[in-house]
């Protein structure tokens, strides 16, 4: 294309393409689609259009517009995918970039949530007047086409249906707004009462900021389970759910209905229909996605801020966020944040949360009944489940110094009765178990020598390492007196490391070159991987420093993760060129298995241009 219209604020991609159609002088919709997308059969969708990558490819050479700018700024992608998990949002984005838009509405959840699309493109009279004065022409606004939004979010006046159909129209048509197509006299609110109109306009004034944020700002996509937890926490705080997570559905429905009238909910396409409708399901744990309008209604009812709602640190937890302190008084990390995980259960009667915290350094494990109400609660414990090896060893050491139980308890951070019980159990267990296990180990050692009469102590150790270590630590004198000397091995011939280096280099270079030239799925080159492929992984890792030529070769060939990703990209570009396929960044990265699109897109664009 020799030109493409400059986009106006909040303008739909459909509107941009329609303005191109008028200015190009084309008389055929399909001819224009061929100019724009190299595909005359493409459907001109309003909300989630496809073929964006083809459009970018056909723009004038001086154009700096990319897929992301088009999809984020001139479609409803950000609004309709805000509450989708990351993988589904990516699939919708990829479908919009491609010419094959099959499934894009299913992936976005717009089909399943049963919120109807607007039948006609909509307009605001005040916006039309302002657009004509400022830009000299009319255009279609994105914010006027959102399902459930019946008034302009700038002027807070009712929206009107134009004569340009969205549903049931020619799927290849391109139409700009005109005075003739925008001459409707009845608005979407005209059939409602004055009271409902005022209520709805007030609602839109409160919600406008949140709606426009979703439409214009990209938030981090979160898993659906996160939304459930955020709603659950807020409902618990309002007394509308139990700590177990079970929602008091009757109370929640009464609370929600006290905020919104049924007439207002009908205008939002979110009316309530009774048990197990969308209002019940949206606050339960499930895998179903819900229309953004319904999330906004719930968030407003619960007085929740949209920015903090999408904050990754906002997932509610009864004991706050990691890390938690170890409360073992004799641990080196006492009262320091060392515990990164908590296991949460519920009390049987009150259904209150109980957290179990375990220090991975000392093994000390304690519980606390929650939820925490302040930072000081993080240093509180309800009971100790396990004292751990560090605590037990310290208790043994201190008990040998002769100090009393009360002082022992103070230094160990435990009740004197607990200290006494542990000491008594330890003495009893030590005396009983040591005698039994010691006699059994002696018999095993003698039996092992009978089984292997010609082996030395070192060789016998390899046969049963655990047995050897127990005797070495607890009964060393007996083991030395009751062990045969075994036969001495003759020293092996000295290894010629120079020859071994040459041989290993030849063997490794054949494997490495074979991997690099292979048409199979690429494998990252590491010392471990090469050693594994030649069946000498352990030998290579232990003796690489003795083979300088082999080491130098491997150091040139081994790859970092980034180098391996770059090689996959080069291989993919080469394959696509050989297959004479279109070189599009998103397609290359998907085929190469690269997930971090933002990190690599400039690298890919540089190498395909």
WOJOWO-V871847 format. One record per backbone hydrogen bond with DSSP energy under -0.5 kcal/mol. NH is the residue of the N-H (numbers start at 1). CO is the residue of the C=O. E is the energy in kcal/mol with one decimal. If there is no record, write none. Layout:
nh->NH co->CO e->E
nh->NH co->CO e->E
This chain:
nh->11 co->8 e->-1.7
nh->12 co->140 e->-2.0
nh->13 co->74 e->-2.6
nh->16 co->12 e->-1.9
nh->17 co->13 e->-2.6
nh->18 co->14 e->-2.0
nh->19 co->15 e->-2.3
nh->20 co->16 e->-1.9
nh->21 co->17 e->-2.2
nh->22 co->18 e->-1.9
nh->23 co->19 e->-2.2
nh->24 co->20 e->-2.5
nh->25 co->21 e->-0.7
nh->25 co->22 e->-0.5
nh->26 co->21 e->-0.6
nh->32 co->28 e->-1.7
nh->33 co->29 e->-2.4
nh->34 co->30 e->-2.0
nh->35 co->31 e->-1.7
nh->36 co->32 e->-2.5
nh->37 co->33 e->-3.3
nh->38 co->34 e->-1.4
nh->39 co->33 e->-1.0
nh->42 co->39 e->-1.4
nh->44 co->171 e->-2.9
nh->45 co->43 e->-1.7
nh->50 co->43 e->-0.5
nh->51 co->98 e->-3.4
nh->52 co->96 e->-2.3
nh->53 co->97 e->-1.7
nh->54 co->97 e->-0.6
nh->55 co->51 e->-2.0
nh->56 co->52 e->-2.3
nh->57 co->53 e->-2.0
nh->58 co->54 e->-1.5
nh->59 co->55 e->-0.8
nh->59 co->56 e->-0.7
nh->63 co->60 e->-2.1
nh->70 co->66 e->-1.9
nh->71 co->67 e->-2.9
nh->72 co->68 e->-2.7
nh->73 co->69 e->-2.2
nh->74 co->70 e->-2.1
nh->75 co->71 e->-0.6
nh->76 co->47 e->-2.5
nh->77 co->71 e->-0.6
nh->80 co->76 e->-2.4
nh->81 co->77 e->-1.6
nh->82 co->78 e->-0.7
nh->82 co->79 e->-0.6
nh->84 co->81 e->-1.8
nh->89 co->85 e->-2.1
nh->90 co->86 e->-2.1
nh->91 co->87 e->-1.8
nh->92 co->88 e->-2.1
nh->93 co->89 e->-2.2
nh->94 co->90 e->-2.8
nh->95 co->91 e->-2.2
nh->96 co->92 e->-2.1
nh->97 co->93 e->-1.8
nh->98 co->94 e->-1.8
nh->101 co->99 e->-0.9
nh->104 co->101 e->-2.0
nh->107 co->103 e->-3.0
nh->108 co->104 e->-1.5
nh->109 co->105 e->-0.6
nh->109 co->106 e->-1.0
nh->110 co->105 e->-1.1
nh->111 co->105 e->-1.0
nh->113 co->109 e->-1.9
nh->114 co->111 e->-0.9
nh->116 co->114 e->-0.7
nh->121 co->164 e->-2.6
nh->123 co->160 e->-2.0
nh->128 co->124 e->-2.3
nh->129 co->125 e->-2.1
nh->130 co->126 e->-2.4
nh->131 co->127 e->-2.9
nh->132 co->128 e->-2.2
nh->133 co->129 e->-2.0
nh->134 co->130 e->-2.5
nh->135 co->131 e->-3.1
nh->136 co->131 e->-0.7
nh->136 co->132 e->-1.0
nh->137 co->131 e->-0.8
nh->142 co->10 e->-3.0
nh->144 co->141 e->-0.5
nh->145 co->142 e->-2.4
nh->149 co->146 e->-1.8
nh->150 co->148 e->-0.7
nh->152 co->157 e->-3.0
nh->156 co->152 e->-1.7
nh->159 co->150 e->-2.5
nh->160 co->123 e->-2.5
nh->161 co->186 e->-0.6
nh->162 co->121 e->-2.9
nh->163 co->181 e->-1.9
nh->165 co->163 e->-0.8
nh->166 co->119 e->-3.6
nh->167 co->119 e->-1.3
nh->173 co->170 e->-1.6
nh->182 co->178 e->-1.7
nh->183 co->180 e->-0.7
nh->188 co->159 e->-2.1
nh->190 co->187 e->-0.9
nh->192 co->189 e->-1.8
nh->197 co->193 e->-2.5
nh->198 co->194 e->-2.4
nh->199 co->195 e->-2.4
nh->200 co->196 e->-2.8
nh->201 co->197 e->-2.6
nh->202 co->198 e->-2.4
nh->203 co->199 e->-2.1
nh->204 co->200 e->-2.5
nh->205 co->201 e->-2.2
nh->206 co->202 e->-1.7
nh->207 co->203 e->-2.1
nh->208 co->204 e->-2.0
nh->211 co->207 e->-2.6
nh->212 co->208 e->-2.7
nh->213 co->209 e->-1.8
nh->214 co->210 e->-2.2
nh->215 co->211 e->-1.9
nh->216 co->212 e->-2.1
nh->217 co->213 e->-2.5
nh->219 co->217 e->-0.6
nh->226 co->223 e->-1.1
nh->227 co->223 e->-1.0
nh->228 co->224 e->-1.8
nh->229 co->225 e->-2.1
nh->230 co->226 e->-2.3
nh->231 co->227 e->-2.6
nh->232 co->228 e->-2.6
nh->233 co->229 e->-2.4
nh->234 co->230 e->-1.8
nh->235 co->231 e->-2.6
nh->236 co->232 e->-2.3
nh->237 co->233 e->-2.0
nh->238 co->234 e->-1.3
nh->239 co->236 e->-1.4
nh->240 co->235 e->-3.2
nh->241 co->235 e->-0.7
nh->242 co->246 e->-2.8
nh->245 co->242 e->-1.9
nh->248 co->240 e->-2.7
nh->249 co->247 e->-1.8
nh->252 co->248 e->-2.8
nh->253 co->249 e->-2.5
nh->254 co->250 e->-2.1
nh->255 co->251 e->-2.5
nh->256 co->252 e->-2.6
nh->257 co->253 e->-2.5
nh->258 co->254 e->-1.3
nh->259 co->255 e->-0.5
nh->259 co->256 e->-1.2
nh->260 co->256 e->-1.9
nh->265 co->261 e->-2.1
nh->266 co->262 e->-1.8
nh->267 co->263 e->-1.6
nh->268 co->264 e->-1.3
nh->269 co->266 e->-1.6
nh->270 co->265 e->-3.3
nh->277 co->274 e->-1.2
nh->280 co->277 e->-0.6
nh->281 co->277 e->-2.1
nh->282 co->278 e->-2.4
nh->283 co->279 e->-0.5
nh->283 co->280 e->-0.5
nh->284 co->281 e->-1.7
nh->286 co->284 e->-0.8
nh->294 co->291 e->-1.2
nh->295 co->291 e->-1.6
nh->296 co->292 e->-2.5
nh->297 co->293 e->-1.9
nh->298 co->294 e->-2.0
nh->299 co->295 e->-2.9
nh->300 co->296 e->-2.4
nh->301 co->297 e->-2.1
nh->302 co->298 e->-2.0
nh->303 co->300 e->-1.2
nh->304 co->299 e->-2.6
nh->309 co->305 e->-1.9
nh->310 co->306 e->-1.4
nh->311 co->308 e->-0.7
nh->314 co->311 e->-2.2
nh->315 co->312 e->-0.6
nh->320 co->317 e->-1.7
nh->323 co->339 e->-0.6
nh->324 co->339 e->-2.9
nh->326 co->333 e->-0.9
nh->326 co->336 e->-1.2
nh->329 co->327 e->-0.7
nh->331 co->328 e->-1.9
nh->334 co->331 e->-1.6
nh->335 co->326 e->-3.6
nh->336 co->333 e->-2.4
nh->338 co->324 e->-1.6
nh->338 co->336 e->-1.2
nh->339 co->324 e->-2.8
nh->340 co->338 e->-0.6
nh->343 co->356 e->-1.9
nh->344 co->342 e->-0.6
nh->345 co->354 e->-2.5
nh->347 co->352 e->-2.3
nh->351 co->347 e->-0.7
nh->354 co->345 e->-3.0
nh->355 co->368 e->-2.8
nh->356 co->343 e->-2.3
nh->357 co->355 e->-0.5
nh->357 co->366 e->-3.1
nh->358 co->341 e->-0.5
nh->359 co->364 e->-2.8
nh->360 co->358 e->-0.5
nh->363 co->359 e->-2.0
nh->365 co->386 e->-3.2
nh->366 co->357 e->-2.5
nh->367 co->383 e->-2.8
nh->368 co->355 e->-1.9
nh->370 co->353 e->-3.3
nh->371 co->318 e->-0.5
nh->372 co->318 e->-2.9
nh->377 co->374 e->-1.3
nh->378 co->375 e->-1.4
nh->379 co->376 e->-1.4
nh->380 co->377 e->-1.9
nh->382 co->367 e->-3.5
nh->383 co->367 e->-1.1
nh->385 co->365 e->-2.4
nh->385 co->383 e->-0.5
nh->386 co->365 e->-1.7
nh->390 co->362 e->-1.1
nh->391 co->387 e->-0.5
nh->392 co->388 e->-2.1
nh->393 co->389 e->-2.8
nh->394 co->390 e->-2.2
nh->395 co->391 e->-2.2
nh->396 co->392 e->-2.0
nh->397 co->393 e->-2.3
nh->398 co->394 e->-2.6
nh->399 co->395 e->-2.2
nh->400 co->396 e->-1.1
nh->400 co->397 e->-0.5
nh->401 co->398 e->-1.6
nh->402 co->399 e->-0.8
nh->403 co->398 e->-0.7
nh->408 co->404 e->-2.4
nh->409 co->405 e->-2.9
nh->410 co->406 e->-2.0
nh->411 co->407 e->-2.5
nh->412 co->408 e->-2.2
nh->413 co->409 e->-1.2
nh->414 co->409 e->-2.2
nh->418 co->415 e->-0.6
nh->419 co->415 e->-2.2
nh->420 co->416 e->-2.6
nh->421 co->417 e->-2.4
nh->422 co->418 e->-2.3
nh->423 co->419 e->-2.3
nh->424 co->420 e->-2.5
nh->425 co->421 e->-2.4
nh->426 co->422 e->-2.3
nh->427 co->423 e->-2.5
nh->428 co->424 e->-2.3
nh->429 co->425 e->-2.6
nh->430 co->426 e->-2.6
nh->431 co->427 e->-2.2
nh->432 co->428 e->-2.0
nh->433 co->429 e->-2.5
nh->434 co->430 e->-1.9
nh->435 co->431 e->-1.0
nh->436 co->432 e->-1.8
nh->437 co->433 e->-3.0
nh->438 co->434 e->-2.1
nh->439 co->435 e->-1.7
nh->440 co->436 e->-1.8
nh->441 co->437 e->-2.4
nh->442 co->438 e->-2.0
nh->443 co->439 e->-1.8
nh->444 co->440 e->-2.0
nh->445 co->441 e->-2.3
nh->446 co->442 e->-2.1
nh->447 co->443 e->-2.2
nh->448 co->444 e->-2.3
nh->449 co->445 e->-1.7
nh->450 co->446 e->-1.7
nh->451 co->447 e->-1.9
nh->452 co->448 e->-1.8
nh->453 co->450 e->-0.6
nh->455 co->452 e->-1.4
nh->460 co->456 e->-2.5
nh->461 co->457 e->-2.1
nh->462 co->458 e->-0.9
nh->463 co->459 e->-0.8
nh->463 co->460 e->-0.7
nh->464 co->460 e->-1.3
nh->468 co->464 e->-2.1
nh->469 co->465 e->-2.4
nh->470 co->466 e->-2.0
nh->471 co->467 e->-2.2
nh->472 co->468 e->-2.6
nh->473 co->469 e->-2.0
nh->474 co->470 e->-2.4
nh->475 co->471 e->-2.5
nh->479 co->475 e->-1.9
nh->480 co->476 e->-2.3
nh->481 co->477 e->-2.2
nh->482 co->478 e->-1.8
nh->483 co->480 e->-1.0
nh->487 co->454 e->-1.5
nh->497 co->495 e->-1.2
nh->500 co->496 e->-2.3
nh->501 co->497 e->-2.3
nh->502 co->498 e->-1.9
nh->503 co->499 e->-2.5
nh->504 co->500 e->-2.6
nh->505 co->501 e->-2.4
nh->506 co->502 e->-2.0
nh->507 co->503 e->-2.1
nh->508 co->504 e->-2.7
nh->509 co->505 e->-2.7
nh->510 co->506 e->-1.6
nh->511 co->507 e->-1.4
nh->512 co->508 e->-2.9
nh->513 co->509 e->-2.5
nh->514 co->510 e->-1.7
nh->515 co->511 e->-2.0
nh->516 co->512 e->-2.3
nh->517 co->513 e->-1.9
nh->518 co->514 e->-0.7
nh->526 co->524 e->-0.7
nh->530 co->526 e->-2.4
nh->531 co->527 e->-2.5
nh->532 co->528 e->-2.3
nh->533 co->529 e->-2.1
nh->534 co->530 e->-1.7
nh->535 co->532 e->-0.7
nh->536 co->531 e->-2.6
nh->537 co->531 e->-0.5
nh->540 co->536 e->-2.6
nh->541 co->537 e->-2.3
nh->542 co->538 e->-2.1
nh->543 co->539 e->-2.1
nh->544 co->540 e->-1.0
nh->546 co->543 e->-1.6
nh->547 co->544 e->-1.6
nh->551 co->547 e->-2.5
nh->552 co->548 e->-2.6
nh->553 co->549 e->-2.2
nh->554 co->550 e->-2.5
nh->555 co->551 e->-2.5
nh->556 co->552 e->-1.2
nh->557 co->553 e->-1.3
nh->558 co->554 e->-3.3
nh->559 co->525 e->-3.0
nh->564 co->560 e->-2.3
nh->565 co->561 e->-2.3
nh->566 co->562 e->-2.3
nh->567 co->563 e->-2.1
nh->568 co->564 e->-2.1
nh->569 co->565 e->-2.0
nh->570 co->566 e->-2.5
nh->571 co->567 e->-2.6
nh->572 co->568 e->-2.2
nh->573 co->569 e->-2.6
nh->574 co->570 e->-2.4
nh->575 co->571 e->-2.5
nh->576 co->572 e->-2.6
nh->577 co->573 e->-2.2
nh->578 co->574 e->-2.2
nh->579 co->575 e->-1.9
nh->580 co->577 e->-1.1
nh->581 co->576 e->-3.0
nh->584 co->582 e->-1.1
nh->587 co->584 e->-0.5
nh->588 co->584 e->-2.5
nh->589 co->585 e->-2.6
nh->590 co->586 e->-1.9
nh->591 co->587 e->-2.3
nh->592 co->588 e->-2.1
nh->593 co->589 e->-0.5
nh->593 co->590 e->-0.7
nh->594 co->589 e->-3.0
nh->595 co->593 e->-0.6
nh->597 co->595 e->-1.8
nh->600 co->596 e->-1.3
nh->601 co->597 e->-1.7
nh->604 co->600 e->-2.4
nh->605 co->601 e->-2.6
nh->606 co->602 e->-2.3
nh->607 co->603 e->-1.7
nh->608 co->604 e->-1.5
nh->609 co->605 e->-1.1
